[in-house]
């Protein structure tokens, strides 16, 4: 019998991202101002944290055995943990973050290491790290907003040139980039990114 369900976990993630997306979309139509940009950037940071929380909770529940919305049981190839606290201790011991009280759920190498260590190669958990360019974009924009260091801004500028070089404004702020429409699908970049992770979350729990 599964120790945890995944349906409510997904719904909470979905609802939070939907609300943040709606806020950012509304702000996109407003005239540029410091207040507008701060709110857009805040929505994005909150979205990133929401994804991190979802993946941590999802992974730890699967370490204990968890039930998807369609009734599939997800469990590790190693013995199941008795609860998420025990699962977290195992995860932390596996990574280089042993002395810290968290694992970096945005780091491709760490997610891949953990998935390979604890789950069979056909497990859906390996889907988490299958699109490194998406996670890289998330981290690059997040770091530019949160840190604003010379290094973080430089990586952001490189990302804009490499991935959005078609833009008329080749030096947008983080907020401006997030509410710019993609050329391929006319979605705001904020929405394009969050839509991907909501879709991935749905695959992981269905």
C-alpha positions in Angstrom: 0.0 0.0 0.0 1.3 3.4 -1.0 2.2 5.7 1.9 1.5 8.9 0.1 -0.8 10.3 -2.6 0.4 12.7 -5.4 -2.9 14.2 -6.6 -3.2 16.9 -4.1 0.5 17.7 -4.4 0.0 18.4 -8.1 -3.2 20.4 -7.6 -1.5 22.7 -5.2 1.4 23.2 -7.5 -0.9 23.8 -10.5 -3.1 26.3 -8.7 -0.2 28.3 -7.4 1.5 28.5 -10.8 -1.9 29.4 -12.5 -2.4 32.3 -10.1 1.2 33.6 -10.5 0.8 33.3 -14.3 -2.4 35.3 -14.2 -0.7 38.1 -12.2 2.3 38.3 -14.5 0.0 38.3 -17.6 -2.0 41.2 -16.2 1.1 43.1 -15.3 2.5 42.7 -18.8 -0.2 45.0 -20.2 0.8 47.8 -17.8 3.3 50.6 -18.4 6.8 49.9 -17.4 7.6 51.0 -13.8 9.8 49.8 -11.0 6.7 48.6 -9.1 5.5 46.6 -12.1 8.9 45.0 -12.7 9.4 44.1 -9.0 6.0 42.3 -9.0 6.8 40.4 -12.2 10.2 39.3 -10.9 8.6 38.4 -7.6 6.1 36.2 -9.3 8.8 34.5 -11.2 10.9 33.8 -8.1 7.8 32.4 -6.4 7.2 30.2 -9.4 10.7 28.8 -9.2 10.4 28.1 -5.4 7.0 26.4 -6.0 8.6 24.1 -8.6 11.5 23.3 -6.2 9.1 22.5 -3.4 7.0 20.3 -5.7 9.9 18.3 -6.9 11.3 17.8 -3.4 8.0 16.7 -2.0 7.3 14.5 -5.1 10.8 12.8 -5.0 10.7 12.2 -1.2 7.2 10.7 -1.4 8.2 8.4 -4.2 11.1 7.3 -2.0 8.5 6.0 0.5 6.1 4.7 -2.2 3.5 7.0 -3.7 0.3 6.6 -5.6 -0.4 8.5 -8.9 -3.8 9.8 -9.9 -4.3 6.8 -12.1 -3.4 4.3 -9.4 0.2 3.5 -10.3 2.6 2.9 -7.4 5.9 4.7 -7.6 8.7 3.4 -5.4 12.5 3.2 -5.3 14.5 0.2 -6.4 16.1 0.3 -2.9 14.0 -0.3 0.2 11.3 2.2 0.8 11.8 4.9 3.4 9.3 4.9 6.2 8.5 8.6 5.9 9.7 11.8 4.0 12.0 12.8 6.9 13.9 9.6 6.5 13.9 9.9 2.8 15.4 13.4 3.0 18.2 12.1 5.2 19.0 9.5 2.6 18.9 12.0 -0.3 21.1 14.4 1.6 23.6 11.7 2.3 23.8 10.9 -1.4 24.7 14.4 -2.6 27.5 16.8 -1.9 25.2 18.9 0.2 25.6 16.6 3.2 26.3 19.4 5.6 23.3 21.5 4.5 19.6 21.1 5.3 18.5 21.1 1.7 19.3 19.5 -1.7 19.5 21.6 -4.9 16.4 20.5 -6.9 17.4 22.8 -9.7 20.7 21.2 -10.4 20.6 18.7 -13.3 23.6 16.7 -12.1 22.1 16.3 -8.6 18.6 15.3 -9.8 20.1 12.8 -12.3 22.4 11.4 -9.6 19.5 10.9 -7.2 17.2 9.4 -9.8 19.8 6.9 -11.0 20.7 6.0 -7.4 17.2 5.3 -6.2 14.9 4.5 -9.2 14.9 2.0 -12.1 15.9 3.5 -15.5 12.4 3.2 -16.8 10.9 5.1 -13.9 9.1 8.3 -14.8 11.3 10.2 -12.3 14.0 10.4 -14.9 11.7 12.7 -16.8 12.6 15.5 -14.3 16.0 16.1 -15.9 15.3 15.4 -19.5 15.1 19.1 -20.6 18.3 20.6 -19.1 17.8 23.8 -21.2 14.5 24.5 -19.4 16.1 24.2 -16.0 19.0 26.2 -17.1 16.8 29.0 -18.2 14.9 28.9 -14.9 18.2 29.1 -12.9 19.8 31.8 -15.1 16.8 34.1 -14.8 16.3 33.3 -11.2 19.9 34.1 -10.3 19.9 37.3 -12.3 16.9 38.5 -10.3 17.9 37.2 -6.9 21.6 38.0 -6.9 22.2 40.7 -9.5 25.9 39.9 -9.3 28.2 40.7 -12.3 28.4 37.0 -13.0 24.7 36.4 -12.8 23.9 39.3 -15.0 26.6 38.2 -17.5 25.1 34.7 -17.8 21.6 36.2 -18.2 22.8 38.5 -21.0 24.5 35.5 -22.7 21.2 33.5 -22.3 19.2 36.3 -24.0 21.6 36.5 -26.9 21.8 32.7 -27.4 18.1 31.9 -27.0 16.3 35.1 -27.8 18.6 36.8 -30.2 15.7 37.7 -32.4 14.4 40.2 -30.0 14.4 43.9 -31.0 15.6 44.8 -27.6 18.8 42.8 -27.1 19.4 44.1 -23.6 16.1 43.6 -21.7 15.8 43.6 -18.0 14.7 40.3 -16.4 11.1 41.6 -16.0 11.1 42.8 -19.6 12.3 39.4 -20.9 9.7 37.5 -18.9 6.8 39.4 -20.4 8.2 39.3 -24.0 6.3 37.0 -26.4 8.1 34.0 -27.8 8.5 34.1 -31.5 7.5 30.5 -32.0 4.2 30.4 -30.0 3.4 34.0 -29.1 3.4 33.0 -25.4 5.0 35.3 -22.8 8.4 33.8 -21.9 7.1 33.7 -18.3 4.1 31.6 -19.4 6.1 29.4 -21.8 8.5 28.4 -19.0 5.8 27.8 -16.3 3.6 25.9 -18.8 6.4 23.5 -19.4 6.9 22.7 -15.7 3.1 22.4 -15.1 3.0 19.9 -18.0 6.0 18.0 -16.6 4.3 17.8 -13.2 1.2 16.4 -14.7 3.2 13.7 -16.5 5.0 12.8 -13.2 1.8 12.3 -11.2 -0.7 10.9 -13.8 
